[in-house]
Amino acid sequence: MSPDDQEEESPLPEDLAAEHEADPNAPAEEDDDAAVVEHEVVEHEKEGEELAEFDLEAQIEEFRASLEEEPDNCIHHYNLAEALEELGEREEARAEYERALECDTEQAFHAIIHYGVGNLIFHQLLSGIQSVVVKSSIGLHSAHKPGDSIVEVYEEDYTVPIEHFKKAMEFLPQLKADDELVDYISKEAPGQLANMYYKWGSDLIDKSRQIAHYGDEIKDVQKALKLIKKTLEIDPSHSQANLMAKYAKKMLAEGWKSFDEYGFEAKNIEGLG
């Protein structure tokens, strides 16, 4: 968002709003030692002790060459997918992840591949129109600019990565990797699953506060509360979800205001009492 974007003040009490500003959707830090495949970003020291990233494009060419020799090798496809994703080529990366799943006929690496696909879609979600919702829901206030409004929160954008994180957990016992990687996936997959439920719920709440005319505000917040409760079932200590659950209950009980795409108050939604 640009500094000129108009922001509506958060309706949360100051102490809750401040705590809620921490980004629950920030991806977990990658464990380089936990890689199931050869690919990693290597840094080399330069003069003056400056660091430069390894040449990803060169490594991508190496992975492509490996695939020419072994086109059905799931690890080569996974390596290429990771490298393409780091380079920002997300659509091609996703295709390679999907191809890796197809080639992994023994399902020995399904857990890490499904986790990779889930994370990729997670980041795609952040970079699309829903990113307006996601970023604003972090602090429970909406940033608006003329001509840019939230049209819809599409269910498939959330159910697809959720399914991949579930699959990562399902195939974990079959993962042929060292204990460190198994422990990594066993921790990170449930955490990302919890974040996906939270993000879906918080996006619905933001939608209910920003669209001037659609009529399902109460239903959206009720659904959001159910999704946020799923987050808390997985991670009872999820601080943002605990805050959002309290806020959603307050909205349903007392009502709230919605705003149009320019940030102006559009209408009041009556609470259920």
N, C-alpha and C positions, 0 to 999 in steps of 0.2 A: 504493500500500500504506500502511496506517496504521502509526504507530510501534509499535502494540501487536502487529502481525503477527509471529509467531515466525519467525526465520530460522535456517537450518542453516548452519554455518560452511563456507566454501568449501574444497573438498579441494585446490585448487591451492596450490602454494608461494606464500608471501606476495608475492614480487616479481611473479609471474605474475598472481595474483589482482588485485593493485592495478592493473596495466596493463590487465587485461581489463575493468575497470569502466567504461572509456570506452564510450559507447553507439555501437555500429556502425550502429544503425538510425536514428540521427538524420537526418532529411531534409536534403538538401543545401540550402544557402542559396539562395533564389530570386533570380535576376537580373532586377530590374524592367525594365532596359533591353532585355532579351531577349524581351519579350512580343510574340507574333505578333498580338495583338489589342488592342483599345482598353483593356481592363480593367486597372486597377492600383489598389492601395490608396493613396489620396492623403492626406497628413497636412497639416493646417493649423495654423499657430501661433495660440495664444490668448494672452490677457493673462498676463503672468508667464512668457512663453516656454514655456508648456506646450503639448503636442501632442495633437491628437485625431484619431482615424481618420475617414476619409471615411465618410459614411453609406452603408453597403453596401446596406441595404434600399431606399434611394432609387434606387441604381444598378441594383439588381435589377429594379425596376419599369421603369426605362428600357430595360433589355435585353428585358424582356417586351413592352414597347410596340414595340420594333424588330422583334421576332419576329412580332407581329401584322401588320406591314407586309410583312415578308419571312420567312415561316415556314420556308423551305428554305435560309436562309442559315446555313452551317455556322459562320461566325465568331460570329454572334449566339448560337448554341447554346453554343459554346465559352465565350464571355464569361459567359453566364449560369451555366454549369456552374462556372466558377472562382469566381464571386461566391457562389453557393450553398454551395460547399465551404468557403469562408472563413467563411461564416455558420454552418457546422455542419450544413447540410442535405445530408448526404452521399448519401442514397438518391436524392433528386431531382437532385442534381448528377451522379450517375453516369448517370441516365437522359438528362440533357442532353448529356453527353459521348458517349453511344452515339448519340444523335440527330445530333450533330455529325458523327460518322463516317459515318452514313447519307447525310447531305446533302453531304458532301465527295466528290462523285462523281468528281472529277478527281484525288483523293488528294493535293492540293496541300498540305494541312495535316494529313495523317494522322500524321506523325511527332510533332508537338506534342500532338495529341489523344490518341494512344495513350500518350504519356508522362504526360499528365494523368490518364488512367484508371488507369494503373499506380500512380501516387503516391496517388491517392484510395484504392484498394484496400489499398495498403500501410498507410495510416493507419487504415483500418477494421480491419485485422488487429490493429493495436496496441491498439485500443479494445475488442476482443472478449475471449472467454475465453482466446484465445491470448496476450493481453497478459500474463497471469500467467507464461506460459512465456518470452516474449520478455524481459521485464524481469528475470526471475530468471537467465536464461542470460547476461546481461551480465556478472555477476560469478560465474557458475557456482555460485550457491547459490539455494536455493528458499525463497520466502516462503509460509507457509501460514496459513490461518485455517479454523476449523471449518466443515465443510460445503462447502468450496471446493476442488476437486481438478481436475487436468488429466485430462479424459476421453479426448481424442483430438487428434491433430495432423492436420487434414484436408488431404489433398493438394491439393485444388482451391483452397484458400485461398492456396496458393503458386504453383501452375502458371498460374493466370489472370493475376496481375500479371506473372509472368515472361514470359508470352507477349506482354503489352502492351509491356513494355520491349524485347523482341526486335523487335516490329513498329515501334516508334519508331526503332530503328536501321535496320531494313529500308527504311523509307520516307524516311529522311533525305535521300537524293539528290534526292528530288522536292519537298522542302520549299521553298515559295516564301516566303522570308524573307531578312533580311539576314544577313551572314556571322556577326554576333555571336550570333544565335539558333541558327544552324546549329552553330557551335562549342559553344554551351551544351549542346544536345541530344546532340551527338557525345561530349561528356564525361560528362554526367550520366546518360544512359540506361545505358551500360555499368556505371557505378558503382552505380546502383540495382539492376541485374541481379545484380551481384556480391553486394550486400547481401541480396537476396532469397534467393539460394542459401545464404548464411551463416546467415540467420535461420531458414530451414527446417531446416538441419542442427543448429543449436544448440537449436532447439525440440525436435527429436527426442531429442537428448541429455538435455535436461531431463526430458522425458517418461520416459525410461528410468530416471531416478533418483527419480521421484515416484510412479509407479503401483505399488501393492503387488502386484497380481495381473493380469498379462496375458500374460506368457510370451515376448514377442518383443523383449526388451531388446537382445539381441545383434544381431538383424537391424536394429533401429532405429539402433543406433550405427554399424553397418557402412554403412547407407544414409546416415547423417549424414556420415560421413567422405567418401563419394563426392561429396555435395553441397558440402561445404566445399572439396574439391579443385577443384570447378568455380569457386568463388569465387576461388581462388588462380590458376587458369588465366587469369581475366579480370584480376585485380589481385594479382600476386605479393607486393606490399608490404602487403596487407591484414593489419594486425597482429593483430586479433582472430581472423581465420581461421587464421593461423599458429599462434596459441596453442591454438585449439580443435582443430586437426588433431593437435597433439602430445598433447593431453589425451584425445582419442578413441582414439588408438593405445594410450595407456597403459591406458585402460579395457578395451579389447579384450584386451590382453595380461595384465593383472593382475586384472581384475574390479572391482566397485564395490558400493556399498550403495544400496538404494532406500528411499524414505520414503513414509509414507502421507500422507493429506490433512491430518493434524494435525502433521506434521513429525517423527513418531516413526519410528525405523528399522523397516523392514518385512521386508526380506530381503537376503541377499547374492547377487550375480550372479557366477558363476564366470567368470574370464577364459579365453581360448583358449590362453594360454601363449606 
